[in-house]
Amino acid sequence: MRKFWQVVIFFLQALTIEYNFGTISVSTDMMRQLEKIFKALADRNRLRIVNMLIEKPMCVCEIQSVLQLSQSTVSGHLRVLKEAGLVEDTKEGLWVEYHLQNDQPEISAMLRTIRELLLDDSVATEERQLASRADRNRITCKS
């Protein structure tokens, strides 16, 4: 539980927060973005997807094959992660490839911290290994 609070504190410190007469004043836009990020990461399957995308960019069928979830479930989770600004997509030939956002230093730092926290987790490690071996050309994907 201590690691969890370290992540929360790290993330909050990484945000740009204005101090106003000794109290923290956070803009409405920042609060909405923060809420989206925490909601996105609060779901176990979305956290598992982030864990795998740390390893490499992946298409829906690759994520689906590792997590054994339906295509619509994976797509829905990716949509939430994308709306939170954690994941981006690019079209690669027939596939849409998802990767972690790396344009915002605060989010990149938070994602690196999540990776460090999950390094000791045996299930997360196994899923990263499966993700690294997932090959869309060997999986029956519908483009």
N, C-alpha and C positions, 0 to 999 in steps of 0.2 A: 504494500500500500504506500510505502514511503516513496518508491519510484514514481507512482502515479502522481503524487502531489508535487514531486520535482518537475514533472512534465508540465503540469498546470502552471506552476510558478514560472518556469522557464518561458512558456508561451506568453503568459501575461506580461512578463518583463520585456519580451521581444516586441510587443505592440507599442505603438506610439500613444502614450497617455499623457494628457495635459493635467498639470496640478493647478487647482484653482482654490486659493485660500486654504491650503492644507488638505483639501478633499480631492478625490479623483473624479475628474469630469471626462466622461467618454462620450463621443459623438454618437448620435442615433445610428448613422451608417456603420460605424465601427461595431456597435453593439449587435446590429443585425448580422454583420459578417462573422463576428465571434460566435454568435448563436448558431449560425449555419455550420461553422467548422466543428463546434462541439457536438452538435446533433449528428453530423456526418460521421464523426469518429466514435460516437456512442454505440453504434451498432457493430456487433462482433463480425458479421460477414463483411462489412465495409472495411473494418480494420484489417481483416484477412486479405482483402483485395489490395489495400495500401501496402501491406507487407510484401505481397507478391510483386507489385509494381516497383517496389524498391529494387528488386532483382533485375527486372527488364521490362520494357514496354510489351504489352500483350493485347491481343484481340479478345473479344467476348468469348469465342469458342475455347480459347486456351484457358481463360479464367474458369469457365464453366467446367472444363475437363478436370481441373485440379480440385475445385471446391465441390464438384458434384451437385451443382445447383442448376436450375432451369435457365434457359437463355433470357427469358423475360425478367427473372429475379436478378441475374447479373446485370442486365441492362439498366434496371431500375436503381440498383445500388450505384452503378457508375454515373447515372444521371445526378443523383444526390451529391456524390463526390465532386462532380464537375460544377454543379451549382454552388458548392461551397468554395470553389476555387482551388481545390486540392489536386484535381486531375484535369488533363487536357486530352484532346483527341486529334489525330491526324489521319488522313486517308492514305493508305499504303496499298496501291493497286486495288485489289478486290476487297481488302479488309480495312476496317477502321481500327487503328491502333491507339490504345490508351497508355498514357504515361503520366508520371507525377509532374505537377507544375514546378517549374524551377526559375520563374522570373521574379518572384517575390522572395527576398532574402529571409524574411521572418518565417514564411511558410516552409521554405527549404530547410531552415534550421530546425523547425519543429519536426519535420519528417525525418531528418537525420537522428534526432533524439528518439523518436519512436522506433527507428531501426535499432539503435543501441539498446533500448529497453527490451526489444524482442529477440535480441541475439541469444539470450539464455533460455528462451522458451523452446522446448523440443518440438512442439507442434508447428510453431511459426517457422522454425528452421527447416523442418521437413517440407512444409508448403513452399518455402522459397526454393528448395532443391527441386521439387516437382515443377515449379514455375520455370526454373532455368532450363529444364529439359522439355517443356511443353513446346510442341512444334505444330503450328497450324496446318502445315502441309501433310502431316500424318493423322490429323484429327479430321473427322468428317464435319466440315464447316459449311454452312450455307452462307454464301456471300450476299 
